[in-house]
Amino acid sequence: ILRAPQKHDRMAAVDTVNVRLLRRAFGSPNFHFVDINPLLLDAEGRPRAAYYRADGLHLTPAAYQVLGAYLAPRLHSLLD
């Protein structure tokens, strides 16, 4: 789950769910978890405004470029 600016009051819940998903992935060979949040956060762990639209929830084209470059090789390795 993305740590989007709109979710600022629910970040603890977002982090909790992500940790649970990560733990689940460790116990299941066909369940994979890739944490993309670090790609979209600044050095202080806050969402980078440039990667979110004005609504603070949806991603900009720049964010999708970063995500695509990061995710493509990982997805290909799972399919090989």
N, C-alpha and C positions, 0 to 999 in steps of 0.2 A: 504494500500500500504506500502510495507516495506521501511524503511529508510536505504537502502543498500548503502555501500560505493560508488558504481558507480554513485549514484544519488546525490553526495555531492553538486553539483551546482544547484540542483532542490529540495532541502529539503523543502523550503518554499511552493512550489507547492504540494509536497507530503503531507505535514501537512495540507494544505488547503483542499485538497480533502478528507483526512481522517476525518477532522472535519465536512465537509458536509455530509459524509456518516454516521457519528455518529448522527448528527441531524436528518437525514432521518430515521434512525433506531428508534429514539424516537417516531416518528409519525406513525409508521407502525408496527402492531402486528406480521407480518410475515417476517420482515426484521430485522436481528440481526447484530450487529457490535461488534467484539471482537478485541480490540487493542492488537496485539501481539508484537508491536515494543518495549515496555519496556523489554520484555524478551531477546531481541537481542542487547540491548544497554548497554554501560558501565555507570558508575556513572556520567559521564559528558554528557551523552546523545549521545555519538558517537557509531556507529555500532561496535560490537565486532568482530575483525578480525577472530577469531577462528570459528565464525559461518558462514563465507562467503568463497566461493571458490576464487581462484586466480583472477577470473574475477570481483570480487567485487559486483556481482549481485546474483549469485545462492548460495543456502544454502548448508552447509556441513551436513553430517549425524548427527553430534552433535547437530546442530540447529534443525533438524527434531525430535530428541529425546526430546529436551526441549519443542518444540511446541506440540508434541503429548501428552506429560504428562500434559500440560496445557489445551489443547483443548478437549481432550477426555471426561473429566467429564462435561464440558460445553455443548458439543454436545449431550451427553447422557441425560442431564437434559432437553434439548429441545425436545427430542424424546419421553420422558416418559409422 
